[in-house]
Amino acid sequence: MAKISFARTLPTSIKSDQLVLIGTKRALKSLPAKLYPKASWLDLAKTMLADAEAGPLGKTLTTFTGGKGPKKLSLVLLPDEVSRHMSPRRPCPC
């Protein structure tokens, strides 16, 4: 069974095998640079975000880093706007 835990400090978070960042595209573009100014995977995260669009239901992007720090990086893009009317019973009018 997989073990899920949350880091209590920033240095602890990048010592894990997988790092998951969750937020809107705009938030993810600015947040990691502020929190991890010297992280080797930041360029990879920026490349992943460059063409990604969350759409109305969000999106998940995952890749292996191949460098120091976390071995796997996952970005969870949340929609910029949400609606209580979005549900499987009411499909997206896109």
C-alpha positions, -999 to +999 in steps of 0.1 A: +000+000+000+013+035-008+021+058+020+010+094+016+025+121+038+027+159+038+060+177+044+061+200+074+089+221+061+101+232+026+135+214+028+117+182+037+094+184+007+122+182-018+138+152-001+108+130-010+106+106-040+077+125-055+067+161-053+032+171-061+023+208-066-014+217-067-028+250-079-040+271-108-016+276-137-008+312-126-002+301-090+021+273-101+041+295-124+050+318-095+049+297-064+078+272-070+103+300-079+095+317-046+097+286-024+125+267-042+149+293-057+178+268-063+158+237-072+171+218-103+136+207-114+122+243-117+130+245-154+113+212-160+082+225-142+082+257-162+084+237-194+055+214-183+034+245-176+042+264-208+016+247-230-006+231-204-042+242-200-064+231-171-097+234-190-130+232-170-121+199-152-084+205-144-054+185-155-025+164-141+010+164-155+037+140-143+073+134-153+105+119-140+131+146-131+163+127-137+182+150-113+187+159-077+157+162-054+124+144-061+126+116-087+091+123-099+073+157-103+035+160-106+017+192-113-021+193-106-037+222-125-069+235-111-094+253-133-092+291-131-130+292-127-152+266-111-189+261-112-212+242-090-230+231-121-201+210-134-208+174-127-210+140-145-248+146-149-242+180-165-213+176-190-192+204-200-207+226-227-173+231-242 
